[in-house]
Amino acid sequence: MATTTAPKVIRSARQQEMQRMLAIFGGTPVSPAPVPFMSTALTQADKDAVNSVLDSGMLRAAKRCEELETRWASMTGCEYAMTCANGTVALQLAYEPLVQPGDDVLVPAWSYIATVSMVVARGANPVFVDALPDTYQIDMRDAARKITRNTTAIAATHLYGCPVDIDAVESFAEEHNLAVVYDAAQAHLATYKGRKLGEFGDAVTYSLYATKNFATGEGGLITCNEESLAREIALLRSHGETEKYLHEQVGYNYRMNDMAGALGCSRLDRLIDQTVQRRRVANAYDRMLRQIDGIIAPVATPGSDPVYHLYVCQLDLRRMNCTRDEFCAALKAEGVPTAVHYPRSLPQQPALMKWNKNDNPVADGLAQRVFALPMHHDLTDDQIRIVGESVHKVAEAYRN
Ligand SMILES: Cc1ncc(COP(=O)(O)O)c(C=O)c1O
C-alpha cells in the first residue's frame, strides 16, 4: 500500500476549498467503506478439490499437477507446460538451459525483481533496458542501444498483465540470435495479435502466487515448445532424476504439490470469465480517467489484449501540487486503497546497484508517479463509480 504522509499545503483559494472537502482533512469520504483492492475468495468447489487430495493422501505432484499442465498448455497455446514451486524458480528453470554464467542478458529496468535476480543467480550479467513511458513495457529501441557482443538472451516481462511488443522482441532476438524468456507472472491468458502467449519465445514463465489472477498460494508454471528444452527443465525441476535415485544431472526440488495442482484446476474453470470481468473494469476506468486532467491511464501495447493483473495509472506531477504518496493517502481516506508497483526501478534496488549505469530515466521516473487502483473480477459498478469519483475529487483538490 502507498505510504501515508501529510499532504503539502495547498495554494489557491479554490484549492483550499476543495482541500477542506477531502476526507483526509475531515471532509465526507466518497465511500465510508473501502473498495476492496483485490478478491481472493475461494469457492466451495476449490475447497472440495483440495480436500479430496488431502483425503487421498497423495500429496506430492501427481494427477492434479499433470491435469493442470495439460490444461494450461492448451489454454496458452504451447506444446509443454510444467508446474513448479513458484514464479521465481520458474524463471530460474527457464534461464538455466538458455543462459550461461558470464553472459549478458537484456532485462527490463521496470519489473518485479525475480525477472532479474534469477539472471544474477545464474551467474550472468543483467543489462537494464528502459521502459516505455505509456505501456510500461520493455523499450526495444533502448534494447538495440544496449545490446553487447556478449548478449545471449533477452528476458521480457508482460508487466501488469499487458504483453510487450512481441513482434519487436522476436525480430530483434532473431537478428541477434538471442534466446527469449517471457516472464508472464502477471499475464495469465493475455494475448498478442490474437495469439496466445505460449506461442512465443523459448520459454514463458508464470507465477501462481496468492494475489495473482490465477493463484494457488505459491506455485508456478513454465511453458515451451521444444521437447529437448522441456526435458531439461523437467529434469532440473526434480534433481535430474530419470529413474528412482538415478540422477542424470544436478538439479533442484522445485516441484509443485497436488493440493496446489487441485486448487489450480478448480480455479482455472473460472479464469476466463474473471479475465473478462477485469477487462470490463479496466474499460470503465479508462473512460473515467480520460476525463480527469493530471491522471494518465495505462496504454496497452498495440495488438495486445491485456488481462489487467494491475491497473496502474500515473500522476502527472507537473499538473499536481502534491506527491504520488500524498495523492494516494487522500484516495485512501475517500475509500480507495491503492498500491505502488514499484517504489523503485530495478537498477535502483540495493541488490542490483552493481549493474546500474544510470541510463533508465523512464523507469526511474515511473517509481515516483505510478499507482494501482483496485482491480479484480468482483468489482461492482458502484465500486467502480466510487473509484472514479474519488480520483476526480482528489485530482481537483491537488491540481495546479
Ligand atoms: C513479474 C514477476 N515475475 C516473477 C515473479 C515471481 O513469482 P513468485 O512470487 O511466484 O516467485 C512475480 C511475482 O510477484 C512477478 O510479479
The ligand as an SDF file (V2000), in Angstrom:
LIG
                    3D

 16 16  0  0  0  0  0  0  0  0999 V2000
    6.7600  -10.0930  -12.9110 C   0  0  0  0  0  0  0  0  0  0  0  0
    7.0050  -11.1440  -11.8730 C   0  0  0  0  0  0  0  0  0  0  0  0
    7.9620  -12.0590  -12.0720 N   0  0  0  0  0  0  0  0  0  0  0  0
    8.2140  -13.0410  -11.1920 C   0  0  0  0  0  0  0  0  0  0  0  0
    7.5080  -13.1400  -10.0260 C   0  0  0  0  0  0  0  0  0  0  0  0
    7.8770  -14.1900   -9.0330 C   0  0  0  0  0  0  0  0  0  0  0  0
    6.8300  -15.0560   -8.7560 O   0  0  0  0  0  0  0  0  0  0  0  0
    6.7080  -15.7960   -7.3340 P   0  0  0  0  0  0  0  0  0  0  0  0
    6.3430  -14.7690   -6.3240 O   0  0  0  0  0  0  0  0  0  0  0  0
    5.6460  -16.8080   -7.5650 O   0  0  0  0  0  0  0  0  0  0  0  0
    8.0340  -16.4140   -7.0490 O   0  0  0  0  0  0  0  0  0  0  0  0
    6.4850  -12.2190   -9.7570 C   0  0  0  0  0  0  0  0  0  0  0  0
    5.7200  -12.2820   -8.5060 C   0  0  0  0  0  0  0  0  0  0  0  0
    5.2860  -11.3010   -7.9660 O   0  0  0  0  0  0  0  0  0  0  0  0
    6.2350  -11.1930  -10.6940 C   0  0  0  0  0  0  0  0  0  0  0  0
    5.2820  -10.2830  -10.4940 O   0  0  0  0  0  0  0  0  0  0  0  0
  1  2  1  0
  2  3  1  0
  2 15  2  0
  3  4  2  0
  4  5  1  0
  5  6  1  0
  5 12  2  0
  6  7  1  0
  7  8  1  0
  8  9  2  0
  8 10  1  0
  8 11  1  0
 12 13  1  0
 12 15  1  0
 13 14  2  0
 15 16  1  0
M  END
$$$$
